[in-house]
Amino acid sequence: MGQFLKLTVLVTVLVLTTVGTAYSGSFNEEFDLTWGEHRGKIFSGGKMLSLSLDRVSGSGFKSKKEYLFGRIDMQLKLVAGNSAGTVTAYYLSSEGPTHDEIDFEFLGNETGKPYVLHTNVFAQGKGNREQQFYLWFDPTKNFHTYSLVWRPQHIIFMVDNVPIRVFNNAEQLGVPFPKKQPMRIYSSLWNADDWATRGGLVKTDWSKAPFIAYYRGFNAAACTFRSTFADGESQVPNELNAYGRRRLRWVQKYFMIYDYCSDLKRFPQGFPPECRRSRV
């Protein structure tokens, strides 16, 4: 019996060592270019990746690994100039009709007008939990870090280590939460001029093509398969300390431009139940 307990402890330690890993390898090692033919490129010895969009096609990539809880960081420099009609999507997603998904989508705009950062959370195939923001900088001039912190109790969206949104686990209210399906990292650059800019009023100017977005600085401190690895707790520090909460309130006060939890026209019969506890 004593030997069995020792073996059990040894196996547990090995499993926890395996899943609790930080990944910051090259794009060649961590990602596959999945569509767009030559429009996606990995260069600089695997340290940089670019996606491009022209009139024929956009492009995209996905991670080789699946993740379940942790923190995902990626640095992006978005399409410069007149990016109206384009969408650069960077997100986590599982597969199937009841998939889970955690989204950053960057909606392009006319030259000199701000990008819209669109966020959403899907659980068991249901989304419609949008919040949108302007950024407090020009995301086309330099690289900025966009992070997803995914824990069993909440999801935190971060920009340059500043929390901009928290989606809390409200399963006790009957609201599904993504916590059982491992997800891959995806990104794509595509044409969405039927809705992306001012509801589709501004179309893509193809004379400015190709449109190009750049990526670097990938890092994942995350579990890579199903586990009970402290439910992801030891993977990431506490981003919602007092300072983080103040920064979150600052972003939501000055830069949030849409919150589904405040859309009375959309929910005349009452807001979704998770909106009752959306404050942090």
Secondary structure, DSSP 8 states (H G I E B T S, - for coil): -HHHHHHHHHHHHHHHHHHSEEE---HHHHEEEEESGGGEEEETTTTEEEEEE-SS--EEEEESS-B-SEEEEEEEE---S--TTEEEEEEEE--STT--EEEEEEE--STTS--EEEEEEEBTTB----EEE--SS-TTTS-EEEEEEE-SSEEEEEETTEEEEEEE--GGGT---S-SS-BEEEEEEEE-TTTTTGGGTS---GGG--EEEEEEEEEEEE--SS--SGGGGGGS--TTSHHHHHHHHHHHHHTEEEEGGG-TTT-TT---GGGGG---
